[in-house]
Amino acid sequence: MNISSIISTFFWGMLFVSITINAQETPEVAENQSAEVFLDDYSDDFQEKFFEALKQKGIENYDRAINLMLVCKQLDDKNYVVDHELAQLYLKEKQYAVAEPYALTALLAEPENLWYTNTYVEILQKQQKSVEGYKAQLPFDNAKFKENLALVYYRKGRAKAAQSTLKETPESSFTQQLSVKVEDLIAAQEAAIKSSSFTVTNESRAESGSFEQYKARIQGMLRTNNFLALDQVAGEALESYPSQPYFYYALGYAFNKKAKPRDAIEALETGLDYLVGDIALANKIYQELADAYNSVNNSVKANMYLRKIKPGF
């Protein structure tokens, strides 16, 4: 068995690929895909570089990890595990345009891989791109890929997109069970949005879909502790206003409330990139980042953000 096959087998073993969804459980995509393994029989240059790259990734030294993975790519240009690792690393570095072709290469090499689908969708979302816009180059003739895509959408709270994908997917026990979950989520989201609706007064004539209306809706949801659809509303707002840090704050806040700290960290740190001069909002983002990093047992980063909070705002 060659090194590519061994690594591929290992990653398959680590993937969350169960398609069974019982009535009490929510389907999820595994959050941490890469880990080190011990293959004593292999000590070539590729092995050394690959596992050192995983180590550097684990300690968040992404630049070093990228350089090592690029060396691996030169040593084995056809290894799609390396392509996926590079996609994840460039995603971490917010180099989305660079990450996209690597993610696509991995996905096309293994279209039934749930984690590869998740990574590709996430990279497109970061660029405000739609999967539907890339149908010609994606394996939409593969039923398993469409099942995975629907599951990824569901897990990200994009219930309508999941429903639309399921309608184009051959019926199976998986699609039947997921469809029920999706319909329940749509109903819950619609109810949550309706309960947080507000009346536009003469003093606040916000145009539908405007920045002011989105912000007012989100503020209403925060006041009433209505978090069920907060990530959906914040996500919609970011599609129209991708440089507004308040919406990234709301998205990160919602993810924290839903026990998705890694998603919260990505949203909140992206919001910081757009933040200028608003100390009160910065404090809120720092607090949410501290909470999120504590949730993933990274006390160093948590304390770093706590120290950034300025009192009196």
C-alpha positions in Angstrom: 0.0 0.0 0.0 1.5 3.4 -1.0 1.6 6.4 1.3 -1.3 8.2 -0.5 -3.5 5.1 0.1 -2.5 4.9 3.8 -3.2 8.6 4.4 -6.5 8.4 2.6 -7.5 5.4 4.6 -6.6 7.2 7.8 -8.6 10.3 6.9 -11.6 8.2 5.9 -11.4 6.6 9.4 -11.5 10.0 11.0 -14.4 11.3 9.0 -17.9 11.7 10.3 -19.7 9.7 7.5 -22.6 8.2 9.3 -25.8 8.8 7.5 -28.0 7.7 10.3 -30.0 10.5 11.9 -32.3 9.4 14.8 -35.1 11.4 16.2 -33.1 12.8 19.1 -29.8 13.6 17.4 -28.8 16.4 15.0 -26.5 15.4 12.1 -23.1 17.1 12.3 -19.9 17.5 10.3 -16.8 16.7 12.2 -15.0 19.9 13.2 -11.5 18.6 13.5 -10.5 16.6 10.5 -6.7 16.3 10.7 -4.6 14.5 13.4 -1.3 12.8 13.6 -0.9 9.1 13.2 2.1 6.9 13.8 3.3 5.0 10.7 6.6 3.6 11.8 7.2 1.8 8.5 7.4 5.1 6.6 10.1 7.7 7.1 10.6 9.3 3.7 10.7 13.0 3.0 7.0 13.2 2.2 6.1 11.6 5.5 8.3 13.9 7.6 7.1 17.0 5.9 3.4 15.9 6.0 3.3 15.2 9.7 5.4 18.2 10.6 2.9 20.3 8.7 0.0 18.7 10.8 2.0 19.6 13.9 2.4 23.2 12.8 -1.3 23.4 11.9 -2.1 22.1 15.4 -0.2 25.0 17.0 -1.7 27.5 14.6 1.5 28.2 12.8 -0.3 28.2 9.5 2.4 29.9 7.4 4.9 27.2 8.3 2.3 24.4 7.7 1.4 25.8 4.3 5.1 25.8 3.2 5.5 22.2 4.3 2.3 21.1 2.6 3.5 22.8 -0.6 6.7 20.8 -0.4 4.5 17.7 0.0 2.5 18.8 -3.1 5.7 19.0 -5.1 6.7 15.5 -3.9 3.3 14.0 -4.7 1.3 16.2 -7.0 -1.7 13.8 -7.2 -2.3 13.5 -3.4 -5.7 15.0 -2.8 -5.3 14.7 1.0 -2.6 17.4 0.6 -4.9 19.5 -1.5 -7.5 19.4 1.2 -5.0 20.3 3.9 -3.9 23.2 1.8 -7.5 24.3 1.3 -8.1 24.2 5.1 -4.8 26.1 5.8 -5.5 28.9 3.3 -9.0 29.1 4.7 -7.6 29.6 8.2 -5.4 32.4 6.7 -8.5 33.9 5.0 -6.9 33.5 1.6 -10.1 32.2 0.2 -9.4 32.6 -3.5 -6.2 30.6 -3.0 -8.0 27.9 -1.0 -10.8 27.4 -3.5 -9.0 25.4 -6.3 -7.3 23.1 -3.7 -10.7 22.4 -2.1 -12.2 21.7 -5.5 -9.4 19.4 -6.5 -9.9 17.3 -3.4 -13.7 17.2 -3.8 -13.5 16.1 -7.4 -11.1 13.4 -6.5 -13.4 12.1 -3.8 -16.9 13.5 -4.4 -18.5 11.3 -1.7 -16.3 12.7 1.1 -18.5 14.7 3.5 -15.6 16.7 5.0 -14.3 17.8 1.5 -17.8 19.0 0.7 -18.0 20.9 3.9 -14.7 22.6 3.3 -15.6 23.6 -0.2 -18.9 25.1 0.8 -17.4 27.0 3.6 -14.7 28.5 1.3 -17.4 29.6 -1.2 -19.5 31.1 1.5 -16.6 33.2 2.7 -16.4 34.7 -0.7 -20.2 35.2 -0.9 -20.3 32.6 -3.7 -23.1 30.1 -4.3 -22.6 26.4 -4.9 -25.3 26.6 -7.5 -23.2 28.9 -9.6 -20.6 26.1 -10.0 -23.0 23.2 -10.9 -21.2 22.6 -14.2 -17.9 21.7 -12.5 -19.3 19.9 -9.5 -20.4 16.2 -9.3 -24.1 16.8 -9.1 -24.7 13.5 -10.9 -23.4 11.8 -7.7 -26.3 11.1 -5.3 -24.0 10.8 -2.3 -22.5 14.2 -3.0 -25.9 15.8 -3.0 -26.8 14.0 0.2 -23.6 15.4 1.8 -24.3 18.9 0.4 -27.8 18.9 1.9 -26.4 17.7 5.3 -23.8 20.5 5.2 -26.4 23.1 4.5 -28.6 21.8 7.3 -25.7 21.9 9.8 -25.0 25.5 8.8 -28.6 26.5 9.4 -29.3 26.9 5.7 -32.5 25.0 5.8 -34.0 26.3 2.6 -30.9 25.4 0.6 -30.9 22.0 2.2 -34.5 21.5 1.2 -33.9 22.5 -2.4 -30.9 20.1 -2.6 -32.9 17.3 -1.2 -35.6 17.8 -3.8 -33.0 17.0 -6.5 -31.6 14.0 -4.7 -32.8 10.4 -5.2 -35.0 9.3 -2.3 -33.4 7.1 0.4 -33.8 6.5 4.1 -31.2 9.2 4.7 -33.0 11.8 2.6 -36.3 11.0 4.2 -34.9 11.4 7.7 -33.0 14.6 6.9 -36.1 16.1 5.1 -38.0 15.8 8.4 -35.2 17.6 10.2 -35.0 20.3 7.6 -38.8 20.9 7.6 -38.7 21.2 11.4 -35.8 23.7 11.2 -37.6 25.8 8.6 -40.7 26.0 10.8 -38.6 26.9 13.8 -36.7 29.6 11.9 -39.8 31.1 10.4 -41.5 31.2 13.9 -38.4 32.8 15.4 -38.1 35.5 12.7 -41.8 36.2 13.0 -41.6 36.7 16.8 -38.7 39.1 16.4 -40.4 41.2 13.7 -40.9 44.9 14.3 -43.1 47.7 13.0 -41.4 50.4 11.1 -42.4 53.7 12.5 -42.4 57.2 10.9 -39.2 57.9 12.7 -37.5 54.8 11.3 -38.6 54.2 7.8 -36.1 51.5 7.1 -36.2 50.1 3.6 -36.7 46.3 3.4 -33.4 44.6 3.3 -31.5 47.8 4.3 -28.6 47.9 6.8 -30.9 49.7 9.3 -33.6 47.0 9.1 -31.2 44.1 9.4 -29.6 45.8 12.4 -33.0 46.5 14.0 -34.1 42.9 13.5 -30.9 41.6 15.1 -31.1 44.0 18.0 -34.7 42.8 18.6 -33.5 39.2 18.6 -30.7 39.9 21.0 -33.1 41.8 23.4 -35.5 38.9 23.5 -32.8 36.2 23.7 -34.1 34.8 20.4 -31.1 32.9 19.1 -32.6 30.2 17.1 -32.6 32.1 13.8 -30.0 34.8 14.7 -27.3 33.1 12.7 -29.6 32.9 9.7 -30.6 36.6 9.8 -27.0 37.7 10.4 -25.8 35.5 7.5 -28.4 37.1 5.2 -27.3 40.5 6.3 -23.7 39.7 5.5 -24.6 38.6 2.0 -25.7 42.2 1.3 -23.2 43.9 3.7 -20.1 41.8 3.9 -18.0 44.5 5.5 -20.2 45.4 8.4 -18.5 44.2 11.7 -21.8 44.3 13.7 -23.2 41.5 11.6 -20.1 39.4 12.2 -20.5 40.0 15.9 -24.2 38.9 15.7 -23.2 35.8 13.8 -20.4 34.9 16.2 -22.7 35.5 19.2 -25.3 33.2 17.7 -22.7 30.5 17.1 -21.5 30.8 20.7 -25.0 30.3 22.0 -25.4 27.2 19.8 -22.1 25.7 21.1 -20.3 26.2 17.8 -17.1 28.0 19.1 -15.0 27.4 16.1 -17.6 28.9 13.8 -17.9 31.8 16.3 -14.1 32.4 16.2 -14.1 32.6 12.4 -17.0 35.0 12.3 -15.8 37.2 15.1 -12.2 37.4 13.9 -13.4 38.3 10.4 -15.4 41.1 11.9 -12.4 42.5 13.6 -10.8 42.9 10.1 -13.5 45.5 9.3 -13.8 47.2 12.7 -12.6 50.8 12.9 -13.0 53.0 15.9 -16.1 51.4 17.6 -14.7 50.6 21.0 -18.0 49.4 22.4 -18.5 46.9 19.6 -14.8 45.8 19.8 -15.3 45.0 23.5 -18.3 42.8 22.7 -16.4 41.0 20.0 -13.4 40.5 22.3 -15.6 39.1 25.0 -17.3 36.6 22.6 -13.9 35.6 21.3 -12.7 35.0 24.8 -15.7 32.8 25.5 -15.2 30.9 22.3 -11.5 30.2 22.9 -12.3 29.1 26.4 -14.8 26.7 24.9 -12.0 25.1 22.8 -9.6 25.1 25.8 -7.3 27.8 24.3 -6.7 29.9 27.4 -3.8 31.8 25.9 -6.0 33.3 23.1 -8.9 33.8 25.5 -6.8 35.8 27.9 -5.3 37.7 25.0 -8.7 39.0 24.0 -9.8 39.6 27.5 -6.8 41.9 28.0 -8.0 43.9 24.9 -11.3 44.9 26.5 -11.3 48.6 27.4 -13.3 49.5 30.6 -15.9 52.2 30.5 -17.4 51.4 27.1 
